[in-house]
């Protein structure tokens, strides 16, 4: 069985789907991603579907499930790299991808997660010894 790689970039996990998603691969990805979110404490998940030519109802449900699992674990999910034909197919299938935000590419996805976290009041500190309650 193939596994989908999950890379950590700062406070974000990047999932680049490069293979056709069988049922078993999707279930394994959900489990692997949930474990990595907990292990790393990341607050963002970017799922890159640039390599997918077709997204059917199964993949659409899988993306929604991953977004729900991530949200419960305090991580925002953004799907990036959606091709126009894939977007059209999702709309034609009536899949709304609830709970999933989208961006055109990984860079915009990272910006979206950063903006969302800033709006929620989360602040990232570059200096591990910095006191977030100290006044300047």
C-alpha positions as CSV (number, residue, x, y, z in Angstrom):
1,X,0.0,0.0,0.0
2,X,1.2,3.5,-0.9
3,X,1.5,6.2,1.8
4,X,1.0,9.8,1.1
5,X,4.0,11.8,2.4
6,X,3.3,14.5,5.1
7,X,5.9,17.2,5.4
8,X,6.3,19.7,8.2
9,X,7.0,23.3,7.2
10,X,7.1,25.6,10.2
11,X,3.7,25.3,11.9
12,X,2.0,23.7,8.9
13,X,1.8,20.1,7.6
14,X,1.9,19.8,3.8
15,X,0.2,16.8,2.2
16,X,1.0,16.4,-1.5
17,X,-1.3,13.8,-3.0
18,X,0.6,12.3,-5.9
19,X,-1.2,8.9,-6.2
20,X,-4.7,7.7,-6.9
21,X,-6.5,7.5,-3.6
22,X,-7.8,4.0,-2.9
23,X,-10.0,3.5,0.1
24,X,-7.1,2.0,2.1
25,X,-4.7,4.9,1.1
26,X,-7.3,7.5,2.2
27,X,-7.9,5.8,5.5
28,X,-4.2,5.5,6.2
29,X,-3.7,9.2,5.3
30,X,-6.4,10.2,7.7
31,X,-4.7,8.2,10.5
32,X,-1.2,9.4,9.7
33,X,-2.3,13.0,9.5
34,X,-4.2,12.9,12.8
35,X,-1.1,11.4,14.5
36,X,1.2,14.0,13.0
37,X,-1.0,16.9,14.0
38,X,-1.0,15.7,17.6
39,X,2.7,14.9,17.6
40,X,3.8,18.2,16.1
41,X,1.2,20.5,17.5
42,X,0.8,22.1,14.0
43,X,-2.1,24.4,13.5
44,X,-2.4,24.2,9.7
45,X,-2.8,21.5,7.1
46,X,-2.3,22.1,3.4
47,X,-3.5,19.4,1.0
48,X,-2.0,19.8,-2.4
49,X,-4.1,18.1,-5.1
50,X,-2.2,19.6,-8.1
51,X,-1.4,16.1,-9.4
52,X,-5.0,14.9,-9.3
53,X,-6.7,15.0,-12.7
54,X,-10.0,13.7,-11.3
55,X,-11.7,14.2,-8.0
56,X,-14.7,11.9,-7.5
57,X,-17.2,11.8,-4.7
58,X,-15.0,9.5,-2.7
59,X,-12.0,11.9,-2.8
60,X,-14.3,14.8,-2.0
61,X,-15.7,13.0,1.1
62,X,-12.1,12.1,2.1
63,X,-11.0,15.7,1.9
64,X,-14.0,16.8,4.0
65,X,-13.3,14.1,6.6
66,X,-9.7,15.1,6.9
67,X,-10.7,18.7,7.3
68,X,-13.1,17.7,10.1
69,X,-10.5,15.6,11.9
70,X,-8.0,18.4,11.6
71,X,-10.4,21.0,13.0
72,X,-11.2,18.8,16.0
73,X,-7.4,18.7,16.6
74,X,-7.1,22.5,16.3
75,X,-5.7,22.6,12.8
76,X,-7.1,24.6,9.9
77,X,-7.2,22.8,6.5
78,X,-6.6,24.4,3.1
79,X,-6.8,22.5,-0.2
80,X,-4.5,24.0,-2.9
81,X,-3.8,23.3,-6.5
82,X,-7.3,22.5,-7.7
83,X,-7.5,22.4,-11.4
84,X,-10.5,24.1,-13.1
85,X,-11.8,20.7,-14.4
86,X,-11.7,19.4,-10.8
87,X,-13.6,22.4,-9.5
88,X,-16.2,22.0,-12.2
89,X,-16.6,18.3,-11.4
90,X,-17.0,18.9,-7.7
91,X,-19.7,21.5,-8.4
92,X,-21.5,19.1,-10.8
93,X,-21.4,16.3,-8.2
94,X,-22.9,18.7,-5.6
95,X,-19.9,18.4,-3.3
96,X,-19.5,21.6,-1.3
97,X,-16.4,20.5,0.7
98,X,-17.8,21.9,4.0
99,X,-15.1,23.1,6.4
100,X,-12.4,23.3,3.7
101,X,-10.9,26.5,2.5
102,X,-9.2,26.6,-0.8
103,X,-6.3,28.5,-2.3
104,X,-4.7,28.5,-5.8
105,X,-1.2,27.3,-4.6
106,X,0.8,26.4,-1.5
107,X,2.1,29.9,-0.9
108,X,-1.4,31.3,-0.8
109,X,-2.5,28.5,1.3
110,X,0.2,29.2,3.9
111,X,-0.8,32.9,3.8
112,X,-4.4,32.0,4.4
113,X,-3.6,29.8,7.4
114,X,-1.3,32.5,8.9
115,X,-4.1,35.1,8.4
116,X,-6.7,32.8,10.0
117,X,-4.4,32.1,13.0
118,X,-3.7,35.8,13.4
119,X,-7.5,36.5,13.3
120,X,-8.0,33.9,16.0
121,X,-5.5,35.7,18.3
122,X,-2.7,33.1,18.0
123,X,0.7,34.6,17.8
124,X,3.9,32.8,16.8
125,X,7.1,33.8,18.6
126,X,10.5,33.5,16.9
127,X,12.3,33.7,20.2
128,X,11.5,30.7,22.4
129,X,12.4,32.7,25.5
130,X,10.1,35.6,24.7
131,X,7.4,36.4,27.3
132,X,4.1,36.9,25.4
133,X,2.7,38.9,28.4
134,X,5.6,41.3,28.6
135,X,5.1,44.9,27.5
136,X,7.6,46.4,25.0
